[in-house]
């Protein structure tokens, strides 16, 4: 970039990065944007603007925050519509809730640029190459700080680029984020430095990428995981029940008849395991004996295992509600219950209720769900499986824990009707698909309004539904025992990045300013 940017130019570059981040994800983007998304932000941070000091904390943080606003404003924009339509909020309050979420998420890119900018003031432009480690550290914070909201980490942008995405079987989504950020950092280093060292860096990163792609293509071609394990035919039921009918008790018979009919259809197509979505029917499975008997009767008639989503009431003092998944054996008995551990903020609980007093209608709409306490194996006739409910699937460590405890098939059940025709259902399915690559497991996903589908251990989509259509999908999967490297070491790459970030910050304290 010729010349030095002005202060306004730097802000524009930061916003451009945010837009590129947003365009890296579905429904309207392309994975290619992710590889260059960091470049404008890093150039803005390391090219000293005319009239600005060499380093200002507020400027560094502001650049990252602006990039974050573009990133998250362009990807989680649908939260405003969701809380307005289903939370009973007017447009102004709904917009404020959405803006608060975007602002909170934008703090993490702001902290990224603050840390990197300070290191740059000590180490000079070569500090740019610390960007991948610091970026991953910020994503790790976004995953676990407060209740965590790890939606659309940078690595997810490459889920559909299968030769590249295979590296997630070794280093997970955080390692994939680091790889994407590394390419952006190398390009930015070259732009702001034009040194022999920056050219050499480009060469090393290019060689690494060639190696990743060649290895990924080899892994895809070998396909050994598709020949291992027990063959099971799985049926996914997509009831397509409108959100405003899901909890209408007057619709209970109609909704249950829909699911039972689709289940019989799946069984006729040879399914031995049928999966219903999250909160499938407007009654409590354990407490409504009449309707539960109808479910058990169909299970016995068809000889299937059934995984269904239903709220669960614990009759304690005070009573406790859980978002749960029930596995029903072929004889109609209840084999196991999994209680959702990661609740959705503003969907199943409202954080900081006292502080967010203006979202009163939303507080009234959102039930006081309790989180589950542990992963539970679901013992089907073919072997143990696990499930993640709704956005739990975006927590890689939780899914890995289920594999460590013996899960041979990943499933996830969700109700994406909340999201309407926005990008969210496509984003959600994208993130779920990467779990299959990380763990080397088939993944079966049943969604009320879609997207339902089955993904193989390499991220290939075996079968997939359209949104807002009533469908039964049936396909073969395999229950696999072998673990991937990532399944064994987990997020070691992410924690190594965090350790490298901390070590760099501590070392820079003793380093003279550049």
N, C-alpha and C positions, 0 to 999 in steps of 0.2 A: 504494500500500500504506500504510494509515494507521499512524502511529506508527513508531517505530524498532524493527527486529527485534533480538531478543536474540542472543547468540552461537549458541545452539542453533538458533534460527530460521534464521540465516544458513546453517548447515550443512545444514539441511533443504532450504532453497531451492537450494543447490548440488546436492544429490542429486536434487532434482526436475528440474533442468536436465539432469542426466545421463540420467535416465529418459526425458525428452522427446527428447533426442538419439537414444537407442536406438530409441524408438518412431517415429522418422522414416524408418526403413528396413524393407525386407521381412525376414522374412516376416510379421511380426505388426503392423507399424506402418503409418503413413500419412504422405505428404509434408507434410501441413498442420502436423504437430507441429514441423517444423524451423523454421518462421517465428517461433515463440515460444520455442524451446528455450533460447536465450541469455538470455532476459529474467530468469528467477529468479536466475541466476548473477550477472548484472550488478547487479540490485537488491541482492543480498546483499553484493556487493563495494562498492557506493557508498552504501548506507544505513549509517551508522556504528552498529554494534550497541551497545546499552546495556552499559556497563562495559568496552568495548574502546577502545583508543587509535584515533586517526584513521587510522593506517596501521601495519600490522605485516606484515613480509615473510612470516613463517611463516603468518599467517592468510590472506593473499592467495593464497599458493601452495596452502595446504590446500583452500581453496574450489574452486580449479580442479582439483586432484587428485581431490577427491571427485566433482566433476562428470564427470571423465574416467573414474573407476571405474564410475560408472553407465552412461556412454556405451559404453565398450568391454566392460564386463562383460556388458552386454545385447546386444552385437553379435558379439563373437568368443568367446562362451561355448563354442562347439563345438570349440575347440582342445583342451580337456581330453579330450573323448571321442575325438578323432582320435588324439592321441598315446598314449592308453591302448590303443585297439583295434589300431592299426597300428604303434605304436612299442614295444610290449611292456612298458609301464609299468603299475604298479599304480595304483589310484585315488588314493591320497594323493599320490604323486609326480606323476601327471598333473595333479592339481588345482594343485599347486605350480607346474608349468610354465605352466599357463594363467594363474594368478594373476600370475606374473612378467611375462608378456606384457602383461596388462592394466595392471599397475603401470608398466611401461615406457611404454606408450602414454599413460598418464594424466599422465606428466611434462609433456607438451606443453600440455594445457589448464592445468596448474599454472604453467608458464612464461608462458602467455598472461595469466592473472590477476595474476601477480606483476608483469609489465611494465605492464599496464593499471592496476593498483592504485597502483603507484608514480607513474605519470603523473597519476592522479587526485589524489594527495596534493600535486602541484605545480600542476595546471591546474584542479582542481575537477571538478564533474560533467560539464562539457562534454567532458572526456576520454573519456567513454563513446563518442563518435562516432569515436574512433580504434580501437574494437574490431574492425571489419571488417578493417582493415589488419593489426592484430596477430594476429588469428585466422588469416588466410591465411598470415602469416609462420610461425606455429606449424605449420600444415599443410605448408608447404614444407619445414620442418625434419624433420617426420615422414616426408616422402617421400625425403629424401636422407641424413639422419644415420644413421650405422652402415650397415647394409645397406638401410635404408629399409623402411617398412611403411605405404604410403599407402592402407590399406583403409578404405573408407567415409568419405572426406572429406565435409564437410557438403554440398557442391554436388551430390553424387550423389543426395541425397534427392529432387531435383527431376527426375531423369531421365525419369520417366513423365509429368510435367506438361509436355507438349510445347511449349505456347506460351512457357513460361518457359525451358525447357531449350534453346531455339534460341539463346539468348545465348551458349551454350558454343561456337558456331561462330565467335564473335568473341574471347571472353576465356577460354575453356576452363573446366575444372572449378573451378579456383581462383577465377576471376572469378565463377562461379556461387555458390561458397561466400561470397565477399565480398557478393554481392547478398542472400543469405539472412541473413547476419550483420548487414547494414545495417538490414534491417527490424527485427530483434530489438533492435539498439542504439537505434534511434529510439523504439521502444516503451518500452524501459527508461529512456531519457533523459526521456521525458515522465512516467513514473511517479515517478522520484526528484526531478524538477525542477519540473514543472507550471508552467514559465515560458513566456512568449510565444515565446522562442526554440525551445523544445522543440515547441511547437505548429507553428511554421513548419517545423521539421525534419520532422515527421510529414507535412506537406503536400507538401514537396519529394520525400520518399521515395515517397509515394503517387503523385505525378505520374510519377516515374521508373518505378514498377512498372506503371502503366497504359501507358506508352510501350513498356516491354519486352513486355508481353502483346500489345499491338496489333501491334508489329513481328513478334513470334513467330507470331501467327496469319496475318499476311500472308506470311511466309516459308513456312509450312506450305501455305497455299493456292496459292502460285505453283508449288511442286513442280518447279522447272526441272531439278534434278539427276536426277530420275527419268526424264527424257527424253534425257539426255546419255549419251555413251559407248557402248562396245561391249556388246551384249546377250549374256549368258552364262547358261546353265542350270547351276546348282550342286546337287550332291547331298551331303547330310550323312548320315554313317553313325553311328548310335548303337548300339554293340554291346551295352551293358548287361552288361558282364562283371563279376561280383563281385570286389571287391578281393582277396579271399583266393584267387582263381583266376588273377588277372592274370599272376602270375609263376611259376605252376606249369607247368613244362615238359611235364608229362603232359597238360595241357589245350591244348597248342599247336595241334594239328590241329583240335580242336573250335573254338577261338577263331578261327583263321585261316579255317576254313570259314564261320563266321558272317559275318566281314567280307567275304569274297569273294562270298558269296551276296547280302548286302545291297548290295554294289557293283554286281553284275549287275542287281539290281532298280532301282537308281538310273539306270543306263545305259539300261534299258528305258523309263524315264520321260523320257529325253531329256537327262540330265545329261552335260555334256562335261567338267566338273571335279568330281571326287569327293573329299571330305575325310574322313579318318579321325581319331579322337581322338589325344591324347597317349599315347605308349607303348602303341600299339594291341595289340601281340602280344608274347607272352613269349619273344621271341628277338631277336637283333641282326640287323637287316635286311641290313646289309652283310656280316655274317660267316656267316650261315646261307644258303648258296647254294641249297639245295633248296627251302626255303620262299620265298626271294626269287624264284626262278624261277616259282613258282606265282603270285605276285603279278604279276610281269611278264607272264605269259601272259594273265591276265585283263585286264590293261591293254591289251595288243595286241588281244585279241578284241573288246573293247568300244570301243576307240578313244577312251579318256578320258585326261585328265591326272589323276594321283592324287597327293594330298598326304597323307602318312602320318607318324605319330609313332612313333619308335623310338629307343631308346638307341643311342649310337654309341661304339665302342671305338677309341681311337687307340693303335696298337701301338707305343708309345714306351717309354722306360725312365725312370721307371716308367710303366706304362700309364695312360691317362687316359680317363675316361668322361664322355660328354656326353649331356644330354637334347636330342634333335635332331628335326628335321622334314625329310623327304625329299620332293622333288618328282620324280615319275616321269613321263617323257614318254609320249606315245601309242605310241611304238615300243618302249617298255619300258626305255629308257635313263634313267640318272639325270641330271637337269638341274641340281640344286643341293641343298645341305644348309644348313639354318640351325641353329645351336647356341644353345640357350637362354642368355641373358645374365644375367638376374636369377633366382637360385636361391631356392627357398623355404626360409626358416629353419625348422628342425626337420622339414623334409620332404626336402630334398636336401642340406642341410648343417646341422650343429649349431654355432651361434655359442658362443664361449667354452667350449669343451669342458672345459678344465682347471678352470674355475670351476664349471661345472655338472656336477660329478663324479657327482652322484646320478642323472643321466639315462643311465647307462651302457648299459642295454638299447636306448635310442633311438639312441645313437651307433652301436651295432652294426647296427641295422636300416637306418639311413640311409646310403646309399652316398656315397662321396666324389666327388661330381660336380664337374666343372670348369665354370666359366662360359665361354660363348662370348665372342668379342671384338668382333663387328661385326654390324650388320644385313645381311641377305642378301636380294637380290631373287630371287624364284622365277619363272622365265620360262615361263609357260603358253603354249599355242598362241594364246590370245586377248590376251595382254599380261602385263606384270609384276604380280605380286601379292606380298604379304608375309604373314608369320604371327607371332603372339606365342604363346608356349607357357605355358599355365596362367596364373598370376597376373601375368605380365608385362603383361597387358592393362590392369592398373590403373596403369601408368606412362605418363602421357600423352606425355611427351617422347620416349619410345622409339617409340611408335606414330607420332608426328609425324615422327621421323627417317626411318622407312620411307617415308612419303609424300614427303618431301623427296628421297629417293633414287629415286623413280619408281613407288612402289606405287600401283596403280589400284583395288585391292580389298583390304580388310582381312580377314584371317582369324585365328582363334584356335583352338587345339586344347587340350583340357584333360582331366583325369581327376578329376572331382568326386566320385568314389565315396568318397573320403576323408571327405567331409562328412556322409554318411548322409542322413537326412531332416531335417536341421537347416535353419536359415535360410541357410547359406553358399552353396548353389547359386543361390539367388534373388538374394543380394547380389552374387555374382560376375557373373551375367548382367546385372544392373542396371548395374554399372560398365562392363562391356564395351560395352553399348549406347550409352553416352555418347561413346565413342570415335568412333562413326559420325557423330554430330552435330558433334563437334569438327572432324573432318577432311573432312566432306562426302563420305563414302565408304559404300558398302554394307559391312556386316560379316557374315561367315559364321562361325558358331561350332559346332564339333563337340566334343561332350563324351561321354565313355564312358557315363556313366549319366544325362546330362542336367544342365542344360538345354542342348539344342542349338537353334540357331535362326538366322534371317537377319533383320537389322535394316537398314532403309533409311537414306539419308543424313540423314533428319530425325528418326530415333529411333523410327519406327514399326516394330513387329514384324511382319514379313511372314509368317513361319511359326515355330512354336515347339513343341518337344517337351515331354512330361511327364517327370518324373524317374523313373528305375528302370523304364523300358520300352524294349524293343528297337524301334527305328524307323529308317526311311529317310525323310528329308525332302528334297524337290526343289522348287526355286523359281528364278525368273529374277532375276538381278542385272545391274547395269551396271558396267563398268570405266570409271571417271571420271578425267579428267585435271585439271579445274579445282580450285584450292585455295581453302579458306575463308580468312577473315581470320586465324583462329587458326592455320591451317596455315602462314601466312606469318610471323606475329609470335610464335607460340609462347606461352610463359608470361610474356610481358611484364607482364601485369597482376599476376601473383604477385610478380615481382621489383620492380615498382613499389611494391607493398604492403610488401615487405621494406625497401626504401629509405625509404619514409615512416615506417615503424616506427623504424628506426635514427635518422633525422633528428629524430623527435619525442623520442626518448630523450636525444639529445645536446642538443637545444634546452632540454629541461626541466631539465637540470643547472644552467642559468643562471637558471631561473625561480624566484621565491620560492614557498615553500609556500603552498598555498591556505588 
